[in-house]
Amino acid sequence: MNQKMAIVVENLSYSYSDGTRALNEVSFSLAEGESLALLGPNGAGKSTLLLHLNGLLRGQGKVRIRNREIGDESLRWVRSQVGMVFQDPDDQLFMSRLEEDVAFGPANMELSQKEVDERVQWALKCVGLSDQAAKVPHHLSFGQRKRAAFATVLSMRPPVLVLDEPTSNLDPRSRMEMVSLIREQQRNGTAIITATHDVNLVPLLADRVLLLNRSIVAEGSVHQIMSRRDLMDDLGLEMPILADLFETLQKGGMYSGAIPFKKDEAVGTIREMLDEVGRSGQI
Amino acid sequence: MSSFEPERYSDLDSPLHRWETQVKLISLFILLISIVIAVDISQALAGLIVSMLLVLISGLPLHHVLRFMKWPFLFLLPLLVILPITAGGESLFRYHILTVSHQGLQLGVLFMVRGIAAALLALIMVGTAPFNVNINALRSLGMPGPLTQIFLFAYRYIFLFNDDLQTMRRSLASKGFEMRSSARSARILAVSVAMLLIRSYERSEDVFNAMLSRGYQGRLPSGQKMMIKGDDMLKGLLVVAAALFIQFV
């Protein structure tokens, strides 16, 4: 397979100043246009790993972004390629007006004022906040601030997006809006890595899953990893509710097919099961 | 929303709101200097009348002006009380051991009027343009970059600090804490404020990381260039003329 790699991490290890080992020989890769979910318990090193992807932390090992290793001379370029959205939107909305925040990144890329203005308008339109451009951040609702934080990174048009808990503390509608935003960026060819605790959204957000607990526990497709109760239980994680249900039915001998992860897959599967019951008269 | 919102009415449409910010700040600063160096009450009163006229032209709501002016007034009031009895000079009247002097009363009134006039001008400077526009104008006028950034970020995050403070107060109240004049209350408040400051420091590290992630190199991108028009200069000349007039009253 000759896929271009957006991120390549090789044998990455990192310890905090007090000696706590946060990452241990982590290696993985992410192809361009691919979406990866990073799962793990609290303290597994998810945020620490993400901070290495744009050079905010520098551990032992190698991190390459689009074939270029992160180093002192490449730092500025790396940060134009990797857009990072942190968990707390108030950490990323530091200017007095939303439009200034969204313009911050493109302006630091030394683009012309015209180009900066165009990118600001485009990014705000993507997140549905065009009419809030002149607002001060503390006048926006939490969901709006989450989308605004996303826009501040989108305006840089990075080929790689790194998202730390993008749906945390959002109401259900805002969560689904965020998922749509993320998937739309992936359709536009952006490689995306998302750290999340929201296991039910992982099948909607990602193609692959990486289980992390200071080192890589498992890696594979969403179906391969999230249907493994043993893996999820070992890390104190829950299975997605639909997968949990059908895995339980499998164990009870009431179902033998593939485990669905999405609502429409599950509806289809239940219909088939009911049809089967109707035909055979047996469960 | 916080009650502390100096730029709440910065989006009104008045000649002062439409006035180009650099010219406005320079002109009002000259007027401010003229007022604070006023040597007698008639000059100070002229300055007060000019300031009140400008507030009227700005269209800022009366309740907003009064709410803002409450604090300068309370700050200046002690001078009006203390100076007449401490300044010395020709006695105006006596009450027991207290002697109110003519010169002291004049001085107290002078300070009061000058202070009120200056505070009204400060309100116009701050309240008729968004904060970031004012700071960017000051940067264009030569305010050092680091100072600009300090003002901008302090303004942005003071609202968040206020929110955290309110959350802390609610948390304390919901656990039965009542503010009393006791060492225990003082200790609890001190620890709570210290935690807020520590969290602020941690937040500042996270904000810095976010800025670095978006290519921050130590300088803020320069804002939109300001367009100075003929009527901006005319307004400036009128205000400067008023400042000179005050000196010759």
Chai-1 contact restraints between the chains, C-beta under 6 A:
chainA,res_idxA,chainB,res_idxB,connection_type,confidence,min_distance_angstrom,max_distance_angstrom,comment,restraint_id
A,N54,B,S213,contact,1.0,0.0,6.0,A-B,restraint_1
A,L56,B,N209,contact,1.0,0.0,6.0,A-B,restraint_2
A,R79,B,S213,contact,1.0,0.0,6.0,A-B,restraint_3
A,R79,B,G215,contact,1.0,0.0,6.0,A-B,restraint_4
A,M84,B,S213,contact,1.0,0.0,6.0,A-B,restraint_5
A,F86,B,A210,contact,1.0,0.0,6.0,A-B,restraint_6
A,D90,B,L160,contact,1.0,0.0,6.0,A-B,restraint_7
A,D91,B,D206,contact,1.0,0.0,6.0,A-B,restraint_8
A,D91,B,V207,contact,1.0,0.0,6.0,A-B,restraint_9
A,D91,B,A210,contact,1.0,0.0,6.0,A-B,restraint_10
A,Q92,B,A210,contact,1.0,0.0,6.0,A-B,restraint_11
A,F94,B,R156,contact,1.0,0.0,6.0,A-B,restraint_12
A,F94,B,V207,contact,1.0,0.0,6.0,A-B,restraint_13
A,S96,B,F131,contact,1.0,0.0,6.0,A-B,restraint_14
A,S96,B,N132,contact,1.0,0.0,6.0,A-B,restraint_15
A,S96,B,R156,contact,1.0,0.0,6.0,A-B,restraint_16
A,R97,B,N132,contact,1.0,0.0,6.0,A-B,restraint_17
A,F104,B,R214,contact,1.0,0.0,6.0,A-B,restraint_18
A,G105,B,R214,contact,1.0,0.0,6.0,A-B,restraint_19
A,A107,B,P221,contact,1.0,0.0,6.0,A-B,restraint_20
A,N108,B,G215,contact,1.0,0.0,6.0,A-B,restraint_21
A,H138,B,F159,contact,1.0,0.0,6.0,A-B,restraint_22
